[in-house]
Structures are given as structure tokens and as C-alpha cells.
């Protein structure tokens, strides 16, 4: 899936997580992203890199309803 600001925000909202808690789940190489990174994605300042897109796919898959 291609992750944009809307999809990132929808996933975080669906999971009912703060930016801090959501950031802790999005890991690349065992390192979590920062809450500020999540904010920048949601505010359309940046789009997730391919590595982060894969991490977001993993989070979404692990938390399917």
C-alpha cells in the first residue's frame, strides 16, 4: 500500500493511539520513528520513505480488525 497523510492518520485513529504510542509501533531496523515524524506525515510535510511504508504495512497487518 502507498501511505499518505490521510492513511497514516486513519490507521492511528483506528488503533486509538497517541502519536507517541503509534510512533513506538512503527519500527525500521528495530528503531521506532519519533512522534514528530508521525506529525510530519499527517501534516503532509513529508511522506513515509519506502522503509517506513513497509513498517506501516506491518503495523496495519498486525492490527487488522
CHARMM-style PDB file with segment names, atoms N, HN, CA, C and O in Angstrom:
ATOM      1  N   UNK     1       0.852  -1.180   0.000  1.00  0.00      PROA
ATOM      2  CA  UNK     1       0.000   0.000   0.000  1.00  0.00      PROA
ATOM      3  C   UNK     1       0.895   1.238   0.000  1.00  0.00      PROA
ATOM      4  O   UNK     1       1.986   1.232   0.569  1.00  0.00      PROA
ATOM      5  N   UNK     2       0.421   2.280  -0.636  1.00  0.00      PROA
ATOM      6  HN  UNK     2      -0.466   2.285  -1.098  1.00  0.00      PROA
ATOM      7  CA  UNK     2       1.117   3.554  -0.586  1.00  0.00      PROA
ATOM      8  C   UNK     2       0.500   4.386   0.529  1.00  0.00      PROA
ATOM      9  O   UNK     2      -0.702   4.654   0.535  1.00  0.00      PROA
ATOM     10  N   UNK     3       1.345   4.787   1.470  1.00  0.00      PROA
ATOM     11  HN  UNK     3       2.321   4.569   1.465  1.00  0.00      PROA
ATOM     12  CA  UNK     3       0.869   5.520   2.640  1.00  0.00      PROA
ATOM     13  C   UNK     3       0.986   7.017   2.412  1.00  0.00      PROA
ATOM     14  O   UNK     3       2.061   7.527   2.093  1.00  0.00      PROA
ATOM     15  N   UNK     4      -0.134   7.719   2.580  1.00  0.00      PROA
ATOM     16  HN  UNK     4      -1.007   7.306   2.839  1.00  0.00      PROA
ATOM     17  CA  UNK     4      -0.140   9.172   2.521  1.00  0.00      PROA
ATOM     18  C   UNK     4      -0.640   9.696   3.863  1.00  0.00      PROA
ATOM     19  O   UNK     4      -0.906   8.917   4.779  1.00  0.00      PROA
ATOM     20  N   UNK     5      -0.765  10.997   3.975  1.00  0.00      PROA
ATOM     21  HN  UNK     5      -0.549  11.629   3.232  1.00  0.00      PROA
ATOM     22  CA  UNK     5      -1.146  11.601   5.257  1.00  0.00      PROA
ATOM     23  C   UNK     5      -2.496  11.097   5.758  1.00  0.00      PROA
ATOM     24  O   UNK     5      -2.661  10.852   6.953  1.00  0.00      PROA
ATOM     25  N   UNK     6      -3.441  10.944   4.874  1.00  0.00      PROA
ATOM     26  HN  UNK     6      -3.307  11.143   3.903  1.00  0.00      PROA
ATOM     27  CA  UNK     6      -4.786  10.503   5.267  1.00  0.00      PROA
ATOM     28  C   UNK     6      -4.744   9.071   5.797  1.00  0.00      PROA
ATOM     29  O   UNK     6      -5.342   8.773   6.831  1.00  0.00      PROA
ATOM     30  N   UNK     7      -4.040   8.189   5.093  1.00  0.00      PROA
ATOM     31  HN  UNK     7      -3.554   8.431   4.253  1.00  0.00      PROA
ATOM     32  CA  UNK     7      -3.995   6.786   5.505  1.00  0.00      PROA
ATOM     33  C   UNK     7      -3.250   6.602   6.825  1.00  0.00      PROA
ATOM     34  O   UNK     7      -3.643   5.781   7.653  1.00  0.00      PROA
ATOM     35  N   UNK     8      -2.180   7.364   7.019  1.00  0.00      PROA
ATOM     36  HN  UNK     8      -1.861   8.031   6.347  1.00  0.00      PROA
ATOM     37  CA  UNK     8      -1.445   7.284   8.289  1.00  0.00      PROA
ATOM     38  C   UNK     8      -2.349   7.719   9.435  1.00  0.00      PROA
ATOM     39  O   UNK     8      -2.435   7.044  10.461  1.00  0.00      PROA
ATOM     40  N   UNK     9      -3.020   8.850   9.250  1.00  0.00      PROA
ATOM     41  HN  UNK     9      -2.950   9.398   8.417  1.00  0.00      PROA
ATOM     42  CA  UNK     9      -3.900   9.370  10.294  1.00  0.00      PROA
ATOM     43  C   UNK     9      -5.069   8.418  10.559  1.00  0.00      PROA
ATOM     44  O   UNK     9      -5.455   8.222  11.711  1.00  0.00      PROA
ATOM     45  N   UNK    10      -5.634   7.827   9.501  1.00  0.00      PROA
ATOM     46  HN  UNK    10      -5.320   7.987   8.566  1.00  0.00      PROA
ATOM     47  CA  UNK    10      -6.744   6.885   9.666  1.00  0.00      PROA
ATOM     48  C   UNK    10      -6.305   5.652  10.456  1.00  0.00      PROA
ATOM     49  O   UNK    10      -7.036   5.179  11.326  1.00  0.00      PROA
ATOM     50  N   UNK    11      -5.115   5.133  10.154  1.00  0.00      PROA
ATOM     51  HN  UNK    11      -4.521   5.517   9.448  1.00  0.00      PROA
ATOM     52  CA  UNK    11      -4.631   3.961  10.880  1.00  0.00      PROA
ATOM     53  C   UNK    11      -4.423   4.289  12.348  1.00  0.00      PROA
ATOM     54  O   UNK    11      -4.851   3.533  13.221  1.00  0.00      PROA
ATOM     55  N   UNK    12      -3.775   5.402  12.626  1.00  0.00      PROA
ATOM     56  HN  UNK    12      -3.427   6.016  11.918  1.00  0.00      PROA
ATOM     57  CA  UNK    12      -3.530   5.779  14.023  1.00  0.00      PROA
ATOM     58  C   UNK    12      -4.849   5.986  14.763  1.00  0.00      PROA
ATOM     59  O   UNK    12      -4.994   5.571  15.912  1.00  0.00      PROA
ATOM     60  N   UNK    13      -5.802   6.625  14.104  1.00  0.00      PROA
ATOM     61  HN  UNK    13      -5.684   6.962  13.170  1.00  0.00      PROA
ATOM     62  CA  UNK    13      -7.110   6.862  14.708  1.00  0.00      PROA
ATOM     63  C   UNK    13      -7.848   5.551  14.964  1.00  0.00      PROA
ATOM     64  O   UNK    13      -8.431   5.357  16.030  1.00  0.00      PROA
ATOM     65  N   UNK    14      -7.821   4.662  13.987  1.00  0.00      PROA
ATOM     66  HN  UNK    14      -7.347   4.820  13.120  1.00  0.00      PROA
ATOM     67  CA  UNK    14      -8.490   3.360  14.134  1.00  0.00      PROA
ATOM     68  C   UNK    14      -7.914   2.574  15.302  1.00  0.00      PROA
ATOM     69  O   UNK    14      -8.640   1.872  16.007  1.00  0.00      PROA
ATOM     70  N   UNK    15      -6.597   2.696  15.504  1.00  0.00      PROA
ATOM     71  HN  UNK    15      -6.008   3.266  14.932  1.00  0.00      PROA
ATOM     72  CA  UNK    15      -5.953   1.995  16.608  1.00  0.00      PROA
ATOM     73  C   UNK    15      -6.152   2.712  17.942  1.00  0.00      PROA
ATOM     74  O   UNK    15      -5.880   2.148  19.001  1.00  0.00      PROA
ATOM     75  N   UNK    16      -6.627   3.956  17.886  1.00  0.00      PROA
ATOM     76  HN  UNK    16      -6.848   4.414  17.025  1.00  0.00      PROA
ATOM     77  CA  UNK    16      -6.873   4.721  19.103  1.00  0.00      PROA
ATOM     78  C   UNK    16      -5.595   5.090  19.842  1.00  0.00      PROA
ATOM     79  O   UNK    16      -5.562   5.097  21.072  1.00  0.00      PROA
ATOM     80  N   UNK    17      -4.545   5.395  19.089  1.00  0.00      PROA
ATOM     81  HN  UNK    17      -4.572   5.389  18.089  1.00  0.00      PROA
ATOM     82  CA  UNK    17      -3.236   5.661  19.698  1.00  0.00      PROA
ATOM     83  C   UNK    17      -2.845   7.128  19.597  1.00  0.00      PROA
ATOM     84  O   UNK    17      -3.219   7.829  18.657  1.00  0.00      PROA
ATOM     85  N   UNK    18      -2.086   7.570  20.584  1.00  0.00      PROA
ATOM     86  HN  UNK    18      -1.782   7.000  21.348  1.00  0.00      PROA
ATOM     87  CA  UNK    18      -1.469   8.885  20.501  1.00  0.00      PROA
ATOM     88  C   UNK    18      -0.338   8.816  19.481  1.00  0.00      PROA
ATOM     89  O   UNK    18       0.061   7.727  19.067  1.00  0.00      PROA
ATOM     90  N   UNK    19       0.171   9.955  19.082  1.00  0.00      PROA
ATOM     91  HN  UNK    19      -0.153  10.840  19.418  1.00  0.00      PROA
ATOM     92  CA  UNK    19       1.315   9.941  18.162  1.00  0.00      PROA
ATOM     93  C   UNK    19       2.502   9.225  18.793  1.00  0.00      PROA
ATOM     94  O   UNK    19       3.234   8.509  18.110  1.00  0.00      PROA
ATOM     95  N   UNK    20       2.694   9.416  20.094  1.00  0.00      PROA
ATOM     96  HN  UNK    20       2.100   9.998  20.649  1.00  0.00      PROA
ATOM     97  CA  UNK    20       3.811   8.781  20.784  1.00  0.00      PROA
ATOM     98  C   UNK    20       3.690   7.258  20.744  1.00  0.00      PROA
ATOM     99  O   UNK    20       4.657   6.558  20.441  1.00  0.00      PROA
ATOM    100  N   UNK    21       2.503   6.757  21.050  1.00  0.00      PROA
ATOM    101  HN  UNK    21       1.718   7.325  21.296  1.00  0.00      PROA
ATOM    102  CA  UNK    21       2.298   5.305  21.058  1.00  0.00      PROA
ATOM    103  C   UNK    21       2.362   4.715  19.649  1.00  0.00      PROA
ATOM    104  O   UNK    21       2.908   3.630  19.448  1.00  0.00      PROA
ATOM    105  N   UNK    22       1.806   5.429  18.690  1.00  0.00      PROA
ATOM    106  HN  UNK    22       1.362   6.310  18.853  1.00  0.00      PROA
ATOM    107  CA  UNK    22       1.839   4.964  17.310  1.00  0.00      PROA
ATOM    108  C   UNK    22       3.281   4.936  16.803  1.00  0.00      PROA
ATOM    109  O   UNK    22       3.697   3.972  16.159  1.00  0.00      PROA
ATOM    110  N   UNK    23       4.037   5.988  17.094  1.00  0.00      PROA
ATOM    111  HN  UNK    23       3.699   6.771  17.617  1.00  0.00      PROA
ATOM    112  CA  UNK    23       5.436   6.059  16.658  1.00  0.00      PROA
ATOM    113  C   UNK    23       6.235   4.876  17.195  1.00  0.00      PROA
ATOM    114  O   UNK    23       7.116   4.359  16.508  1.00  0.00      PROA
ATOM    115  N   UNK    24       5.935   4.448  18.406  1.00  0.00      PROA
ATOM    116  HN  UNK    24       5.219   4.867  18.964  1.00  0.00      PROA
ATOM    117  CA  UNK    24       6.650   3.323  19.009  1.00  0.00      PROA
ATOM    118  C   UNK    24       6.413   2.023  18.244  1.00  0.00      PROA
ATOM    119  O   UNK    24       7.251   1.123  18.285  1.00  0.00      PROA
ATOM    120  N   UNK    25       5.286   1.916  17.550  1.00  0.00      PROA
ATOM    121  HN  UNK    25       4.605   2.647  17.517  1.00  0.00      PROA
ATOM    122  CA  UNK    25       4.980   0.710  16.775  1.00  0.00      PROA
ATOM    123  C   UNK    25       5.650   0.692  15.408  1.00  0.00      PROA
ATOM    124  O   UNK    25       5.899  -0.377  14.850  1.00  0.00      PROA
ATOM    125  N   UNK    26       5.942   1.872  14.868  1.00  0.00      PROA
ATOM    126  HN  UNK    26       5.739   2.740  15.321  1.00  0.00      PROA
ATOM    127  CA  UNK    26       6.496   1.974  13.513  1.00  0.00      PROA
ATOM    128  C   UNK    26       8.025   1.896  13.619  1.00  0.00      PROA
ATOM    129  O   UNK    26       8.699   2.888  13.899  1.00  0.00      PROA
ATOM    130  N   UNK    27       8.542   0.706  13.389  1.00  0.00      PROA
ATOM    131  HN  UNK    27       7.995  -0.100  13.161  1.00  0.00      PROA
ATOM    132  CA  UNK    27       9.975   0.470  13.565  1.00  0.00      PROA
ATOM    133  C   UNK    27      10.636   0.065  12.255  1.00  0.00      PROA
ATOM    134  O   UNK    27      10.095  -0.719  11.475  1.00  0.00      PROA
ATOM    135  N   UNK    28      11.816   0.623  12.041  1.00  0.00      PROA
ATOM    136  HN  UNK    28      12.255   1.260  12.675  1.00  0.00      PROA
ATOM    137  CA  UNK    28      12.661   0.247  10.911  1.00  0.00      PROA
ATOM    138  C   UNK    28      14.002  -0.163  11.503  1.00  0.00      PROA
ATOM    139  O   UNK    28      14.674   0.637  12.154  1.00  0.00      PROA
ATOM    140  N   UNK    29      14.383  -1.407  11.273  1.00  0.00      PROA
ATOM    141  HN  UNK    29      13.837  -2.057  10.745  1.00  0.00      PROA
ATOM    142  CA  UNK    29      15.634  -1.895  11.838  1.00  0.00      PROA
ATOM    143  C   UNK    29      15.620  -1.900  13.352  1.00  0.00      PROA
ATOM    144  O   UNK    29      16.667  -1.735  13.978  1.00  0.00      PROA
ATOM    145  N   UNK    30      14.451  -2.087  13.956  1.00  0.00      PROA
ATOM    146  HN  UNK    30      13.601  -2.221  13.447  1.00  0.00      PROA
ATOM    147  CA  UNK    30      14.328  -2.121  15.400  1.00  0.00      PROA
ATOM    148  C   UNK    30      14.278  -0.759  16.058  1.00  0.00      PROA
ATOM    149  O   UNK    30      14.201  -0.669  17.283  1.00  0.00      PROA
ATOM    150  N   UNK    31      14.321   0.306  15.267  1.00  0.00      PROA
ATOM    151  HN  UNK    31      14.384   0.233  14.272  1.00  0.00      PROA
ATOM    152  CA  UNK    31      14.299   1.666  15.803  1.00  0.00      PROA
ATOM    153  C   UNK    31      12.962   2.315  15.460  1.00  0.00      PROA
ATOM    154  O   UNK    31      12.551   2.344  14.300  1.00  0.00      PROA
ATOM    155  N   UNK    32      12.294   2.833  16.482  1.00  0.00      PROA
ATOM    156  HN  UNK    32      12.628   2.810  17.424  1.00  0.00      PROA
ATOM    157  CA  UNK    32      10.998   3.492  16.283  1.00  0.00      PROA
ATOM    158  C   UNK    32      11.184   4.871  15.679  1.00  0.00      PROA
ATOM    159  O   UNK    32      12.218   5.513  15.863  1.00  0.00      PROA
ATOM    160  N   UNK    33      10.165   5.316  14.956  1.00  0.00      PROA
ATOM    161  HN  UNK    33       9.325   4.794  14.807  1.00  0.00      PROA
ATOM    162  CA  UNK    33      10.173   6.697  14.471  1.00  0.00      PROA
ATOM    163  C   UNK    33       9.803   7.610  15.630  1.00  0.00      PROA
ATOM    164  O   UNK    33       9.324   7.145  16.665  1.00  0.00      PROA
ATOM    165  N   UNK    34      10.022   8.887  15.460  1.00  0.00      PROA
ATOM    166  HN  UNK    34      10.411   9.264  14.620  1.00  0.00      PROA
ATOM    167  CA  UNK    34       9.664   9.842  16.511  1.00  0.00      PROA
ATOM    168  C   UNK    34       8.217  10.301  16.329  1.00  0.00      PROA
ATOM    169  O   UNK    34       7.678  10.238  15.224  1.00  0.00      PROA
ATOM    170  N   UNK    35       7.594  10.759  17.407  1.00  0.00      PROA
ATOM    171  HN  UNK    35       8.032  10.810  18.305  1.00  0.00      PROA
ATOM    172  CA  UNK    35       6.249  11.327  17.274  1.00  0.00      PROA
ATOM    173  C   UNK    35       6.225  12.508  16.295  1.00  0.00      PROA
ATOM    174  O   UNK    35       5.225  12.730  15.614  1.00  0.00      PROA
ATOM    175  N   UNK    36       7.325  13.260  16.229  1.00  0.00      PROA
ATOM    176  HN  UNK    36       8.138  13.079  16.783  1.00  0.00      PROA
ATOM    177  CA  UNK    36       7.386  14.376  15.280  1.00  0.00      PROA
ATOM    178  C   UNK    36       7.348  13.887  13.838  1.00  0.00      PROA
ATOM    179  O   UNK    36       6.791  14.560  12.970  1.00  0.00      PROA
ATOM    180  N   UNK    37       7.935  12.725  13.576  1.00  0.00      PROA
ATOM    181  HN  UNK    37       8.388  12.179  14.281  1.00  0.00      PROA
ATOM    182  CA  UNK    37       7.878  12.150  12.236  1.00  0.00      PROA
ATOM    183  C   UNK    37       6.434  11.819  11.878  1.00  0.00      PROA
ATOM    184  O   UNK    37       5.985  12.106  10.768  1.00  0.00      PROA
ATOM    185  N   UNK    38       5.712  11.219  12.813  1.00  0.00      PROA
ATOM    186  HN  UNK    38       6.077  10.986  13.714  1.00  0.00      PROA
ATOM    187  CA  UNK    38       4.296  10.913  12.577  1.00  0.00      PROA
ATOM    188  C   UNK    38       3.529  12.205  12.297  1.00  0.00      PROA
ATOM    189  O   UNK    38       2.703  12.254  11.385  1.00  0.00      PROA
ATOM    190  N   UNK    39       3.801  13.241  13.074  1.00  0.00      PROA
ATOM    191  HN  UNK    39       4.472  13.201  13.814  1.00  0.00      PROA
ATOM    192  CA  UNK    39       3.147  14.534  12.846  1.00  0.00      PROA
ATOM    193  C   UNK    39       3.441  15.049  11.435  1.00  0.00      PROA
ATOM    194  O   UNK    39       2.533  15.506  10.740  1.00  0.00      PROA
ATOM    195  N   UNK    40       4.699  14.977  11.012  1.00  0.00      PROA
ATOM    196  HN  UNK    40       5.437  14.606  11.576  1.00  0.00      PROA
ATOM    197  CA  UNK    40       5.067  15.484   9.680  1.00  0.00      PROA
ATOM    198  C   UNK    40       4.380  14.688   8.577  1.00  0.00      PROA
ATOM    199  O   UNK    40       4.002  15.251   7.550  1.00  0.00      PROA
ATOM    200  N   UNK    41       4.217  13.386   8.782  1.00  0.00      PROA
ATOM    201  HN  UNK    41       4.525  12.929   9.617  1.00  0.00      PROA
ATOM    202  CA  UNK    41       3.484  12.586   7.795  1.00  0.00      PROA
ATOM    203  C   UNK    41       2.026  13.034   7.731  1.00  0.00      PROA
ATOM    204  O   UNK    41       1.481  13.252   6.649  1.00  0.00      PROA
ATOM    205  N   UNK    42       1.406  13.167   8.896  1.00  0.00      PROA
ATOM    206  HN  UNK    42       1.848  12.990   9.775  1.00  0.00      PROA
ATOM    207  CA  UNK    42      -0.018  13.518   8.942  1.00  0.00      PROA
ATOM    208  C   UNK    42      -0.282  14.937   8.451  1.00  0.00      PROA
ATOM    209  O   UNK    42      -1.349  15.218   7.906  1.00  0.00      PROA
ATOM    210  N   UNK    43       0.678  15.827   8.639  1.00  0.00      PROA
ATOM    211  HN  UNK    43       1.545  15.599   9.082  1.00  0.00      PROA
ATOM    212  CA  UNK    43       0.514  17.225   8.237  1.00  0.00      PROA
ATOM    213  C   UNK    43       0.960  17.478   6.794  1.00  0.00      PROA
ATOM    214  O   UNK    43       0.976  18.619   6.333  1.00  0.00      PROA
ATOM    215  N   UNK    44       1.315  16.418   6.099  1.00  0.00      PROA
ATOM    216  HN  UNK    44       1.302  15.491   6.474  1.00  0.00      PROA
ATOM    217  CA  UNK    44       1.717  16.481   4.688  1.00  0.00      PROA
ATOM    218  C   UNK    44       3.043  17.203   4.465  1.00  0.00      PROA
ATOM    219  O   UNK    44       3.308  17.682   3.363  1.00  0.00      PROA
ATOM    220  N   UNK    45       3.881  17.286   5.508  1.00  0.00      PROA
ATOM    221  HN  UNK    45       3.665  16.898   6.404  1.00  0.00      PROA
ATOM    222  CA  UNK    45       5.210  17.880   5.323  1.00  0.00      PROA
ATOM    223  C   UNK    45       6.149  16.887   4.643  1.00  0.00      PROA
ATOM    224  O   UNK    45       7.026  17.277   3.872  1.00  0.00      PROA
ATOM    225  N   UNK    46       5.958  15.614   4.932  1.00  0.00      PROA
ATOM    226  HN  UNK    46       5.246  15.298   5.559  1.00  0.00      PROA
ATOM    227  CA  UNK    46       6.776  14.552   4.351  1.00  0.00      PROA
ATOM    228  C   UNK    46       5.884  13.341   4.101  1.00  0.00      PROA
ATOM    229  O   UNK    46       4.822  13.198   4.706  1.00  0.00      PROA
ATOM    230  N   UNK    47       6.330  12.483   3.206  1.00  0.00      PROA
ATOM    231  HN  UNK    47       7.193  12.600   2.714  1.00  0.00      PROA
ATOM    232  CA  UNK    47       5.671  11.192   3.034  1.00  0.00      PROA
ATOM    233  C   UNK    47       6.619  10.123   3.570  1.00  0.00      PROA
ATOM    234  O   UNK    47       7.837  10.301   3.537  1.00  0.00      PROA
ATOM    235  N   UNK    48       6.077   9.035   4.055  1.00  0.00      PROA
ATOM    236  HN  UNK    48       5.088   8.891   4.081  1.00  0.00      PROA
ATOM    237  CA  UNK    48       6.931   7.972   4.575  1.00  0.00      PROA
ATOM    238  C   UNK    48       7.854   7.414   3.481  1.00  0.00      PROA
ATOM    239  O   UNK    48       7.451   7.237   2.331  1.00  0.00      PROA
ATOM    240  N   UNK    49       9.089   7.147   3.876  1.00  0.00      PROA
ATOM    241  HN  UNK    49       9.416   7.292   4.810  1.00  0.00      PROA
ATOM    242  CA  UNK    49      10.057   6.539   2.953  1.00  0.00      PROA
ATOM    243  C   UNK    49       9.614   5.113   2.639  1.00  0.00      PROA
ATOM    244  O   UNK    49       8.727   4.586   3.310  1.00  0.00      PROA
ATOM    245  N   UNK    50      10.208   4.485   1.642  1.00  0.00      PROA
ATOM    246  HN  UNK    50      10.929   4.913   1.097  1.00  0.00      PROA
ATOM    247  CA  UNK    50       9.854   3.089   1.357  1.00  0.00      PROA
ATOM    248  C   UNK    50      10.025   2.170   2.573  1.00  0.00      PROA
ATOM    249  O   UNK    50       9.218   1.263   2.779  1.00  0.00      PROA
ATOM    250  N   UNK    51      11.067   2.398   3.375  1.00  0.00      PROA
ATOM    251  HN  UNK    51      11.722   3.134   3.207  1.00  0.00      PROA
ATOM    252  CA  UNK    51      11.261   1.581   4.583  1.00  0.00      PROA
ATOM    253  C   UNK    51      10.133   1.805   5.585  1.00  0.00      PROA
ATOM    254  O   UNK    51       9.638   0.864   6.205  1.00  0.00      PROA
ATOM    255  N   UNK    52       9.738   3.063   5.731  1.00  0.00      PROA
ATOM    256  HN  UNK    52      10.140   3.828   5.227  1.00  0.00      PROA
ATOM    257  CA  UNK    52       8.648   3.370   6.651  1.00  0.00      PROA
ATOM    258  C   UNK    52       7.310   2.884   6.099  1.00  0.00      PROA
ATOM    259  O   UNK    52       6.429   2.491   6.863  1.00  0.00      PROA
ATOM    260  N   UNK    53       7.158   2.909   4.789  1.00  0.00      PROA
ATOM    261  HN  UNK    53       7.874   3.228   4.168  1.00  0.00      PROA
ATOM    262  CA  UNK    53       5.927   2.376   4.181  1.00  0.00      PROA
ATOM    263  C   UNK    53       5.789   0.892   4.533  1.00  0.00      PROA
ATOM    264  O   UNK    53       4.701   0.428   4.874  1.00  0.00      PROA
ATOM    265  N   UNK    54       6.901   0.152   4.449  1.00  0.00      PROA
ATOM    266  HN  UNK    54       7.785   0.529   4.172  1.00  0.00      PROA
ATOM    267  CA  UNK    54       6.880  -1.277   4.819  1.00  0.00      PROA
ATOM    268  C   UNK    54       6.530  -1.448   6.285  1.00  0.00      PROA
ATOM    269  O   UNK    54       5.761  -2.341   6.640  1.00  0.00      PROA
ATOM    270  N   UNK    55       7.091  -0.595   7.146  1.00  0.00      PROA
ATOM    271  HN  UNK    55       7.716   0.131   6.858  1.00  0.00      PROA
ATOM    272  CA  UNK    55       6.801  -0.675   8.575  1.00  0.00      PROA
ATOM    273  C   UNK    55       5.330  -0.378   8.844  1.00  0.00      PROA
ATOM    274  O   UNK    55       4.711  -1.028   9.687  1.00  0.00      PROA
ATOM    275  N   UNK    56       4.767   0.593   8.139  1.00  0.00      PROA
ATOM    276  HN  UNK    56       5.269   1.121   7.455  1.00  0.00      PROA
ATOM    277  CA  UNK    56       3.341   0.900   8.294  1.00  0.00      PROA
ATOM    278  C   UNK    56       2.482  -0.265   7.823  1.00  0.00      PROA
ATOM    279  O   UNK    56       1.458  -0.570   8.434  1.00  0.00      PROA
ATOM    280  N   UNK    57       2.895  -0.917   6.741  1.00  0.00      PROA
ATOM    281  HN  UNK    57       3.727  -0.670   6.245  1.00  0.00      PROA
ATOM    282  CA  UNK    57       2.183  -2.119   6.284  1.00  0.00      PROA
ATOM    283  C   UNK    57       2.177  -3.187   7.378  1.00  0.00      PROA
ATOM    284  O   UNK    57       1.152  -3.823   7.624  1.00  0.00      PROA
ATOM    285  N   UNK    58       3.320  -3.381   8.032  1.00  0.00      PROA
ATOM    286  HN  UNK    58       4.153  -2.865   7.832  1.00  0.00      PROA
ATOM    287  CA  UNK    58       3.406  -4.388   9.105  1.00  0.00      PROA
ATOM    288  C   UNK    58       2.483  -4.030  10.270  1.00  0.00      PROA
ATOM    289  O   UNK    58       1.791  -4.898  10.802  1.00  0.00      PROA
ATOM    290  N   UNK    59       2.471  -2.771  10.665  1.00  0.00      PROA
ATOM    291  HN  UNK    59       3.033  -2.066  10.233  1.00  0.00      PROA
ATOM    292  CA  UNK    59       1.598  -2.337  11.769  1.00  0.00      PROA
ATOM    293  C   UNK    59       0.140  -2.569  11.389  1.00  0.00      PROA
ATOM    294  O   UNK    59      -0.633  -3.099  12.187  1.00  0.00      PROA
ATOM    295  N   UNK    60      -0.235  -2.178  10.189  1.00  0.00      PROA
ATOM    296  HN  UNK    60       0.393  -1.748   9.541  1.00  0.00      PROA
ATOM    297  CA  UNK    60      -1.627  -2.357   9.749  1.00  0.00      PROA
ATOM    298  C   UNK    60      -2.001  -3.839   9.731  1.00  0.00      PROA
ATOM    299  O   UNK    60      -3.092  -4.215  10.159  1.00  0.00      PROA
ATOM    300  N   UNK    61      -1.106  -4.662   9.241  1.00  0.00      PROA
ATOM    301  HN  UNK    61      -0.219  -4.357   8.893  1.00  0.00      PROA
ATOM    302  CA  UNK    61      -1.386  -6.103   9.165  1.00  0.00      PROA
ATOM    303  C   UNK    61      -1.502  -6.727  10.552  1.00  0.00      PROA
ATOM    304  O   UNK    61      -2.366  -7.573  10.781  1.00  0.00      PROA
ATOM    305  N   UNK    62      -0.641  -6.316  11.473  1.00  0.00      PROA
ATOM    306  HN  UNK    62       0.061  -5.629  11.287  1.00  0.00      PROA
ATOM    307  CA  UNK    62      -0.662  -6.860  12.834  1.00  0.00      PROA
ATOM    308  C   UNK    62      -1.908  -6.451  13.604  1.00  0.00      PROA
ATOM    309  O   UNK    62      -2.307  -7.131  14.549  1.00  0.00      PROA
ATOM    310  N   UNK    63      -2.526  -5.337  13.201  1.00  0.00      PROA
ATOM    311  HN  UNK    63      -2.202  -4.785  12.434  1.00  0.00      PROA
ATOM    312  CA  UNK    63      -3.672  -4.810  13.945  1.00  0.00      PROA
ATOM    313  C   UNK    63      -4.945  -4.809  13.111  1.00  0.00      PROA
ATOM    314  O   UNK    63      -5.798  -3.937  13.274  1.00  0.00      PROA
ATOM    315  N   UNK    64      -5.071  -5.778  12.222  1.00  0.00      PROA
ATOM    316  HN  UNK    64      -4.377  -6.486  12.090  1.00  0.00      PROA
ATOM    317  CA  UNK    64      -6.293  -5.873  11.427  1.00  0.00      PROA
ATOM    318  C   UNK    64      -7.455  -6.220  12.328  1.00  0.00      PROA
ATOM    319  O   UNK    64      -7.305  -6.937  13.317  1.00  0.00      PROA
ATOM    320  N   UNK    65      -8.614  -5.700  11.974  1.00  0.00      PROA
ATOM    321  HN  UNK    65      -8.736  -5.117  11.170  1.00  0.00      PROA
ATOM    322  CA  UNK    65      -9.828  -5.984  12.769  1.00  0.00      PROA
ATOM    323  C   UNK    65     -10.392  -7.326  12.399  1.00  0.00      PROA
ATOM    324  OT1 UNK    65     -11.409  -7.743  12.955  1.00  0.00      PROA
TER     325      UNK     65
END
